[in-house]
Amino acid sequence: TIYNPNKYSIDTQTDLTGQDIDEKDNKIDDLTKNIKDLENQIKDLNDK
């Protein structure tokens, strides 16, 4: 995680909404994977 003083409190490793940063990173990873899967599906459909 890039330290951004506006977004994160480095002491607690939570952002200002109190959510755990690692947990959010995992959600972002999942979403990124889902988007890649969808892009591949679209590519497959376009190839048909």
CHARMM-style PDB file with segment names, atoms N, HN, CA, C and O in Angstrom:
ATOM      1  N   THR     1       0.852  -1.196   0.000  1.00  0.00      PROA
ATOM      2  CA  THR     1       0.000   0.000   0.000  1.00  0.00      PROA
ATOM      3  C   THR     1       0.883   1.241   0.000  1.00  0.00      PROA
ATOM      4  O   THR     1       1.807   1.352   0.805  1.00  0.00      PROA
ATOM      5  N   ILE     2       0.600   2.158  -0.893  1.00  0.00      PROA
ATOM      6  HN  ILE     2      -0.151   2.067  -1.547  1.00  0.00      PROA
ATOM      7  CA  ILE     2       1.336   3.421  -0.917  1.00  0.00      PROA
ATOM      8  C   ILE     2       0.819   4.278   0.227  1.00  0.00      PROA
ATOM      9  O   ILE     2      -0.392   4.415   0.403  1.00  0.00      PROA
ATOM     10  N   TYR     3       1.726   4.855   1.003  1.00  0.00      PROA
ATOM     11  HN  TYR     3       2.709   4.743   0.860  1.00  0.00      PROA
ATOM     12  CA  TYR     3       1.302   5.677   2.134  1.00  0.00      PROA
ATOM     13  C   TYR     3       0.756   6.998   1.628  1.00  0.00      PROA
ATOM     14  O   TYR     3       1.471   7.791   1.017  1.00  0.00      PROA
ATOM     15  N   ASN     4      -0.499   7.219   1.888  1.00  0.00      PROA
ATOM     16  HN  ASN     4      -1.080   6.574   2.385  1.00  0.00      PROA
ATOM     17  CA  ASN     4      -1.160   8.467   1.524  1.00  0.00      PROA
ATOM     18  C   ASN     4      -1.776   9.036   2.792  1.00  0.00      PROA
ATOM     19  O   ASN     4      -2.771   8.505   3.284  1.00  0.00      PROA
ATOM     20  N   PRO     5      -1.202  10.106   3.329  1.00  0.00      PROA
ATOM     21  CA  PRO     5      -1.644  10.612   4.635  1.00  0.00      PROA
ATOM     22  C   PRO     5      -3.110  11.021   4.649  1.00  0.00      PROA
ATOM     23  O   PRO     5      -3.743  11.028   5.704  1.00  0.00      PROA
ATOM     24  N   ASN     6      -3.654  11.362   3.481  1.00  0.00      PROA
ATOM     25  HN  ASN     6      -3.139  11.357   2.624  1.00  0.00      PROA
ATOM     26  CA  ASN     6      -5.057  11.763   3.443  1.00  0.00      PROA
ATOM     27  C   ASN     6      -5.983  10.566   3.589  1.00  0.00      PROA
ATOM     28  O   ASN     6      -7.108  10.691   4.072  1.00  0.00      PROA
ATOM     29  N   LYS     7      -5.496   9.406   3.168  1.00  0.00      PROA
ATOM     30  HN  LYS     7      -4.582   9.305   2.776  1.00  0.00      PROA
ATOM     31  CA  LYS     7      -6.378   8.254   3.077  1.00  0.00      PROA
ATOM     32  C   LYS     7      -6.169   7.267   4.221  1.00  0.00      PROA
ATOM     33  O   LYS     7      -7.128   6.665   4.701  1.00  0.00      PROA
ATOM     34  N   TYR     8      -4.930   7.098   4.658  1.00  0.00      PROA
ATOM     35  HN  TYR     8      -4.150   7.588   4.267  1.00  0.00      PROA
ATOM     36  CA  TYR     8      -4.632   6.041   5.610  1.00  0.00      PROA
ATOM     37  C   TYR     8      -4.036   6.591   6.896  1.00  0.00      PROA
ATOM     38  O   TYR     8      -3.292   7.572   6.900  1.00  0.00      PROA
ATOM     39  N   SER     9      -4.386   5.931   7.971  1.00  0.00      PROA
ATOM     40  HN  SER     9      -4.991   5.134   7.968  1.00  0.00      PROA
ATOM     41  CA  SER     9      -3.676   6.165   9.225  1.00  0.00      PROA
ATOM     42  C   SER     9      -2.690   5.019   9.388  1.00  0.00      PROA
ATOM     43  O   SER     9      -3.096   3.868   9.551  1.00  0.00      PROA
ATOM     44  N   ILE    10      -1.394   5.328   9.346  1.00  0.00      PROA
ATOM     45  HN  ILE    10      -1.065   6.263   9.214  1.00  0.00      PROA
ATOM     46  CA  ILE    10      -0.384   4.269   9.301  1.00  0.00      PROA
ATOM     47  C   ILE    10      -0.315   3.510  10.630  1.00  0.00      PROA
ATOM     48  O   ILE    10       0.095   2.350  10.662  1.00  0.00      PROA
ATOM     49  N   ASP    11      -0.715   4.163  11.724  1.00  0.00      PROA
ATOM     50  HN  ASP    11      -1.049   5.105  11.698  1.00  0.00      PROA
ATOM     51  CA  ASP    11      -0.644   3.525  13.040  1.00  0.00      PROA
ATOM     52  C   ASP    11      -1.562   2.311  13.124  1.00  0.00      PROA
ATOM     53  O   ASP    11      -1.167   1.255  13.619  1.00  0.00      PROA
ATOM     54  N   THR    12      -2.776   2.468  12.642  1.00  0.00      PROA
ATOM     55  HN  THR    12      -3.097   3.326  12.240  1.00  0.00      PROA
ATOM     56  CA  THR    12      -3.774   1.420  12.836  1.00  0.00      PROA
ATOM     57  C   THR    12      -3.936   0.538  11.611  1.00  0.00      PROA
ATOM     58  O   THR    12      -4.594  -0.501  11.668  1.00  0.00      PROA
ATOM     59  N   GLN    13      -3.320   0.961  10.479  1.00  0.00      PROA
ATOM     60  HN  GLN    13      -2.785   1.804  10.432  1.00  0.00      PROA
ATOM     61  CA  GLN    13      -3.496   0.241   9.218  1.00  0.00      PROA
ATOM     62  C   GLN    13      -4.972   0.123   8.834  1.00  0.00      PROA
ATOM     63  O   GLN    13      -5.389  -0.859   8.220  1.00  0.00      PROA
ATOM     64  N   THR    14      -5.745   1.131   9.202  1.00  0.00      PROA
ATOM     65  HN  THR    14      -5.406   1.929   9.701  1.00  0.00      PROA
ATOM     66  CA  THR    14      -7.108   1.232   8.686  1.00  0.00      PROA
ATOM     67  C   THR    14      -7.205   2.569   7.984  1.00  0.00      PROA
ATOM     68  O   THR    14      -6.471   3.500   8.314  1.00  0.00      PROA
ATOM     69  N   ASP    15      -8.103   2.674   7.021  1.00  0.00      PROA
ATOM     70  HN  ASP    15      -8.699   1.917   6.753  1.00  0.00      PROA
ATOM     71  CA  ASP    15      -8.310   3.974   6.406  1.00  0.00      PROA
ATOM     72  C   ASP    15      -9.257   4.784   7.281  1.00  0.00      PROA
ATOM     73  O   ASP    15      -9.650   4.342   8.360  1.00  0.00      PROA
ATOM     74  N   LEU    16      -9.616   5.957   6.816  1.00  0.00      PROA
ATOM     75  HN  LEU    16      -9.297   6.316   5.939  1.00  0.00      PROA
ATOM     76  CA  LEU    16     -10.374   6.866   7.676  1.00  0.00      PROA
ATOM     77  C   LEU    16     -11.800   6.401   7.926  1.00  0.00      PROA
ATOM     78  O   LEU    16     -12.462   6.907   8.833  1.00  0.00      PROA
ATOM     79  N   THR    17     -12.287   5.441   7.135  1.00  0.00      PROA
ATOM     80  HN  THR    17     -11.750   5.030   6.399  1.00  0.00      PROA
ATOM     81  CA  THR    17     -13.618   4.897   7.400  1.00  0.00      PROA
ATOM     82  C   THR    17     -13.536   3.776   8.428  1.00  0.00      PROA
ATOM     83  O   THR    17     -14.560   3.237   8.847  1.00  0.00      PROA
ATOM     84  N   GLY    18     -12.313   3.425   8.835  1.00  0.00      PROA
ATOM     85  HN  GLY    18     -11.481   3.862   8.494  1.00  0.00      PROA
ATOM     86  CA  GLY    18     -12.136   2.379   9.839  1.00  0.00      PROA
ATOM     87  C   GLY    18     -12.076   0.985   9.259  1.00  0.00      PROA
ATOM     88  O   GLY    18     -11.982   0.008  10.002  1.00  0.00      PROA
ATOM     89  N   GLN    19     -12.128   0.875   7.937  1.00  0.00      PROA
ATOM     90  HN  GLN    19     -12.203   1.668   7.333  1.00  0.00      PROA
ATOM     91  CA  GLN    19     -12.044  -0.448   7.330  1.00  0.00      PROA
ATOM     92  C   GLN    19     -10.597  -0.903   7.261  1.00  0.00      PROA
ATOM     93  O   GLN    19      -9.683  -0.100   7.074  1.00  0.00      PROA
ATOM     94  N   ASP    20     -10.409  -2.197   7.415  1.00  0.00      PROA
ATOM     95  HN  ASP    20     -11.152  -2.849   7.567  1.00  0.00      PROA
ATOM     96  CA  ASP    20      -9.065  -2.757   7.349  1.00  0.00      PROA
ATOM     97  C   ASP    20      -8.539  -2.671   5.917  1.00  0.00      PROA
ATOM     98  O   ASP    20      -9.223  -3.066   4.973  1.00  0.00      PROA
ATOM     99  N   ILE    21      -7.325  -2.154   5.764  1.00  0.00      PROA
ATOM    100  HN  ILE    21      -6.769  -1.833   6.531  1.00  0.00      PROA
ATOM    101  CA  ILE    21      -6.761  -1.920   4.433  1.00  0.00      PROA
ATOM    102  C   ILE    21      -6.570  -3.238   3.683  1.00  0.00      PROA
ATOM    103  O   ILE    21      -6.894  -3.333   2.499  1.00  0.00      PROA
ATOM    104  N   ASP    22      -6.046  -4.254   4.370  1.00  0.00      PROA
ATOM    105  HN  ASP    22      -5.783  -4.177   5.332  1.00  0.00      PROA
ATOM    106  CA  ASP    22      -5.808  -5.537   3.706  1.00  0.00      PROA
ATOM    107  C   ASP    22      -7.105  -6.112   3.164  1.00  0.00      PROA
ATOM    108  O   ASP    22      -7.147  -6.656   2.060  1.00  0.00      PROA
ATOM    109  N   GLU    23      -8.163  -5.984   3.956  1.00  0.00      PROA
ATOM    110  HN  GLU    23      -8.129  -5.542   4.853  1.00  0.00      PROA
ATOM    111  CA  GLU    23      -9.469  -6.497   3.547  1.00  0.00      PROA
ATOM    112  C   GLU    23      -9.926  -5.809   2.261  1.00  0.00      PROA
ATOM    113  O   GLU    23     -10.446  -6.455   1.351  1.00  0.00      PROA
ATOM    114  N   LYS    24      -9.726  -4.493   2.200  1.00  0.00      PROA
ATOM    115  HN  LYS    24      -9.304  -3.969   2.939  1.00  0.00      PROA
ATOM    116  CA  LYS    24     -10.118  -3.733   1.005  1.00  0.00      PROA
ATOM    117  C   LYS    24      -9.251  -4.136  -0.182  1.00  0.00      PROA
ATOM    118  O   LYS    24      -9.748  -4.260  -1.301  1.00  0.00      PROA
ATOM    119  N   ASP    25      -7.957  -4.339   0.058  1.00  0.00      PROA
ATOM    120  HN  ASP    25      -7.553  -4.238   0.967  1.00  0.00      PROA
ATOM    121  CA  ASP    25      -7.064  -4.757  -1.023  1.00  0.00      PROA
ATOM    122  C   ASP    25      -7.530  -6.085  -1.609  1.00  0.00      PROA
ATOM    123  O   ASP    25      -7.504  -6.283  -2.823  1.00  0.00      PROA
ATOM    124  N   ASN    26      -7.962  -7.000  -0.723  1.00  0.00      PROA
ATOM    125  HN  ASN    26      -7.984  -6.839   0.264  1.00  0.00      PROA
ATOM    126  CA  ASN    26      -8.442  -8.302  -1.187  1.00  0.00      PROA
ATOM    127  C   ASN    26      -9.686  -8.143  -2.043  1.00  0.00      PROA
ATOM    128  O   ASN    26      -9.831  -8.806  -3.070  1.00  0.00      PROA
ATOM    129  N   LYS    27     -10.586  -7.261  -1.618  1.00  0.00      PROA
ATOM    130  HN  LYS    27     -10.468  -6.722  -0.784  1.00  0.00      PROA
ATOM    131  CA  LYS    27     -11.805  -7.021  -2.399  1.00  0.00      PROA
ATOM    132  C   LYS    27     -11.446  -6.463  -3.769  1.00  0.00      PROA
ATOM    133  O   LYS    27     -12.031  -6.853  -4.780  1.00  0.00      PROA
ATOM    134  N   ILE    28     -10.478  -5.542  -3.799  1.00  0.00      PROA
ATOM    135  HN  ILE    28     -10.003  -5.224  -2.978  1.00  0.00      PROA
ATOM    136  CA  ILE    28     -10.051  -4.948  -5.072  1.00  0.00      PROA
ATOM    137  C   ILE    28      -9.451  -6.024  -5.969  1.00  0.00      PROA
ATOM    138  O   ILE    28      -9.715  -6.054  -7.171  1.00  0.00      PROA
ATOM    139  N   ASP    29      -8.637  -6.916  -5.378  1.00  0.00      PROA
ATOM    140  HN  ASP    29      -8.423  -6.892  -4.402  1.00  0.00      PROA
ATOM    141  CA  ASP    29      -8.048  -8.006  -6.154  1.00  0.00      PROA
ATOM    142  C   ASP    29      -9.140  -8.874  -6.771  1.00  0.00      PROA
ATOM    143  O   ASP    29      -9.063  -9.244  -7.942  1.00  0.00      PROA
ATOM    144  N   ASP    30     -10.165  -9.197  -5.966  1.00  0.00      PROA
ATOM    145  HN  ASP    30     -10.228  -8.897  -5.014  1.00  0.00      PROA
ATOM    146  CA  ASP    30     -11.277 -10.018  -6.458  1.00  0.00      PROA
ATOM    147  C   ASP    30     -11.982  -9.325  -7.618  1.00  0.00      PROA
ATOM    148  O   ASP    30     -12.285  -9.949  -8.634  1.00  0.00      PROA
ATOM    149  N   LEU    31     -12.239  -8.027  -7.455  1.00  0.00      PROA
ATOM    150  HN  LEU    31     -11.992  -7.521  -6.629  1.00  0.00      PROA
ATOM    151  CA  LEU    31     -12.931  -7.270  -8.501  1.00  0.00      PROA
ATOM    152  C   LEU    31     -12.095  -7.228  -9.773  1.00  0.00      PROA
ATOM    153  O   LEU    31     -12.621  -7.368 -10.878  1.00  0.00      PROA
ATOM    154  N   THR    32     -10.789  -7.033  -9.610  1.00  0.00      PROA
ATOM    155  HN  THR    32     -10.362  -6.919  -8.713  1.00  0.00      PROA
ATOM    156  CA  THR    32      -9.894  -6.985 -10.765  1.00  0.00      PROA
ATOM    157  C   THR    32      -9.945  -8.308 -11.520  1.00  0.00      PROA
ATOM    158  O   THR    32      -9.984  -8.339 -12.750  1.00  0.00      PROA
ATOM    159  N   LYS    33      -9.944  -9.407 -10.750  1.00  0.00      PROA
ATOM    160  HN  LYS    33      -9.912  -9.382  -9.751  1.00  0.00      PROA
ATOM    161  CA  LYS    33     -10.003 -10.736 -11.359  1.00  0.00      PROA
ATOM    162  C   LYS    33     -11.324 -10.911 -12.103  1.00  0.00      PROA
ATOM    163  O   LYS    33     -11.347 -11.435 -13.217  1.00  0.00      PROA
ATOM    164  N   ASN    34     -12.423 -10.473 -11.490  1.00  0.00      PROA
ATOM    165  HN  ASN    34     -12.405 -10.047 -10.586  1.00  0.00      PROA
ATOM    166  CA  ASN    34     -13.741 -10.578 -12.120  1.00  0.00      PROA
ATOM    167  C   ASN    34     -13.792  -9.795 -13.425  1.00  0.00      PROA
ATOM    168  O   ASN    34     -14.350 -10.261 -14.419  1.00  0.00      PROA
ATOM    169  N   ILE    35     -13.202  -8.599 -13.415  1.00  0.00      PROA
ATOM    170  HN  ILE    35     -12.749  -8.220 -12.608  1.00  0.00      PROA
ATOM    171  CA  ILE    35     -13.185  -7.765 -14.622  1.00  0.00      PROA
ATOM    172  C   ILE    35     -12.399  -8.462 -15.726  1.00  0.00      PROA
ATOM    173  O   ILE    35     -12.827  -8.475 -16.880  1.00  0.00      PROA
ATOM    174  N   LYS    36     -11.247  -9.045 -15.378  1.00  0.00      PROA
ATOM    175  HN  LYS    36     -10.899  -9.035 -14.440  1.00  0.00      PROA
ATOM    176  CA  LYS    36     -10.439  -9.757 -16.375  1.00  0.00      PROA
ATOM    177  C   LYS    36     -11.226 -10.926 -16.959  1.00  0.00      PROA
ATOM    178  O   LYS    36     -11.198 -11.163 -18.167  1.00  0.00      PROA
ATOM    179  N   ASP    37     -11.936 -11.660 -16.082  1.00  0.00      PROA
ATOM    180  HN  ASP    37     -11.959 -11.467 -15.101  1.00  0.00      PROA
ATOM    181  CA  ASP    37     -12.753 -12.786 -16.550  1.00  0.00      PROA
ATOM    182  C   ASP    37     -13.810 -12.300 -17.538  1.00  0.00      PROA
ATOM    183  O   ASP    37     -14.025 -12.916 -18.582  1.00  0.00      PROA
ATOM    184  N   LEU    38     -14.467 -11.191 -17.199  1.00  0.00      PROA
ATOM    185  HN  LEU    38     -14.292 -10.691 -16.351  1.00  0.00      PROA
ATOM    186  CA  LEU    38     -15.505 -10.643 -18.073  1.00  0.00      PROA
ATOM    187  C   LEU    38     -14.913 -10.192 -19.408  1.00  0.00      PROA
ATOM    188  O   LEU    38     -15.508 -10.405 -20.464  1.00  0.00      PROA
ATOM    189  N   GLU    39     -13.741  -9.568 -19.349  1.00  0.00      PROA
ATOM    190  HN  GLU    39     -13.257  -9.395 -18.491  1.00  0.00      PROA
ATOM    191  CA  GLU    39     -13.094  -9.122 -20.587  1.00  0.00      PROA
ATOM    192  C   GLU    39     -12.800 -10.313 -21.494  1.00  0.00      PROA
ATOM    193  O   GLU    39     -12.972 -10.244 -22.711  1.00  0.00      PROA
ATOM    194  N   ASN    40     -12.350 -11.412 -20.873  1.00  0.00      PROA
ATOM    195  HN  ASN    40     -12.210 -11.468 -19.884  1.00  0.00      PROA
ATOM    196  CA  ASN    40     -12.064 -12.616 -21.653  1.00  0.00      PROA
ATOM    197  C   ASN    40     -13.334 -13.182 -22.270  1.00  0.00      PROA
ATOM    198  O   ASN    40     -13.328 -13.626 -23.418  1.00  0.00      PROA
ATOM    199  N   GLN    41     -14.425 -13.166 -21.508  1.00  0.00      PROA
ATOM    200  HN  GLN    41     -14.430 -12.804 -20.576  1.00  0.00      PROA
ATOM    201  CA  GLN    41     -15.707 -13.664 -22.023  1.00  0.00      PROA
ATOM    202  C   GLN    41     -16.169 -12.820 -23.213  1.00  0.00      PROA
ATOM    203  O   GLN    41     -16.649 -13.350 -24.215  1.00  0.00      PROA
ATOM    204  N   ILE    42     -16.018 -11.508 -23.089  1.00  0.00      PROA
ATOM    205  HN  ILE    42     -15.629 -11.077 -22.275  1.00  0.00      PROA
ATOM    206  CA  ILE    42     -16.417 -10.604 -24.182  1.00  0.00      PROA
ATOM    207  C   ILE    42     -15.575 -10.888 -25.424  1.00  0.00      PROA
ATOM    208  O   ILE    42     -16.089 -10.939 -26.541  1.00  0.00      PROA
ATOM    209  N   LYS    43     -14.270 -11.073 -25.207  1.00  0.00      PROA
ATOM    210  HN  LYS    43     -13.853 -11.032 -24.299  1.00  0.00      PROA
ATOM    211  CA  LYS    43     -13.373 -11.375 -26.320  1.00  0.00      PROA
ATOM    212  C   LYS    43     -13.815 -12.661 -27.021  1.00  0.00      PROA
ATOM    213  O   LYS    43     -13.861 -12.732 -28.249  1.00  0.00      PROA
ATOM    214  N   ASP    44     -14.142 -13.680 -26.210  1.00  0.00      PROA
ATOM    215  HN  ASP    44     -14.105 -13.622 -25.212  1.00  0.00      PROA
ATOM    216  CA  ASP    44     -14.596 -14.956 -26.768  1.00  0.00      PROA
ATOM    217  C   ASP    44     -15.850 -14.756 -27.604  1.00  0.00      PROA
ATOM    218  O   ASP    44     -15.962 -15.299 -28.703  1.00  0.00      PROA
ATOM    219  N   LEU    45     -16.790 -13.980 -27.085  1.00  0.00      PROA
ATOM    220  HN  LEU    45     -16.699 -13.539 -26.192  1.00  0.00      PROA
ATOM    221  CA  LEU    45     -18.050 -13.742 -27.802  1.00  0.00      PROA
ATOM    222  C   LEU    45     -17.798 -12.995 -29.110  1.00  0.00      PROA
ATOM    223  O   LEU    45     -18.429 -13.283 -30.127  1.00  0.00      PROA
ATOM    224  N   ASN    46     -16.886 -12.049 -29.079  1.00  0.00      PROA
ATOM    225  HN  ASN    46     -16.373 -11.816 -28.253  1.00  0.00      PROA
ATOM    226  CA  ASN    46     -16.592 -11.272 -30.282  1.00  0.00      PROA
ATOM    227  C   ASN    46     -15.922 -12.131 -31.350  1.00  0.00      PROA
ATOM    228  O   ASN    46     -16.078 -11.887 -32.547  1.00  0.00      PROA
ATOM    229  N   ASP    47     -15.178 -13.136 -30.904  1.00  0.00      PROA
ATOM    230  HN  ASP    47     -15.051 -13.334 -29.932  1.00  0.00      PROA
ATOM    231  CA  ASP    47     -14.473 -14.004 -31.844  1.00  0.00      PROA
ATOM    232  C   ASP    47     -15.419 -14.965 -32.550  1.00  0.00      PROA
ATOM    233  O   ASP    47     -15.090 -15.483 -33.617  1.00  0.00      PROA
ATOM    234  N   LYS    48     -16.596 -15.209 -31.964  1.00  0.00      PROA
ATOM    235  HN  LYS    48     -16.863 -14.788 -31.097  1.00  0.00      PROA
ATOM    236  CA  LYS    48     -17.513 -16.196 -32.552  1.00  0.00      PROA
ATOM    237  C   LYS    48     -18.232 -15.643 -33.766  1.00  0.00      PROA
ATOM    238  OT1 LYS    48     -19.038 -16.343 -34.379  1.00  0.00      PROA
TER     239      LYS     48
END
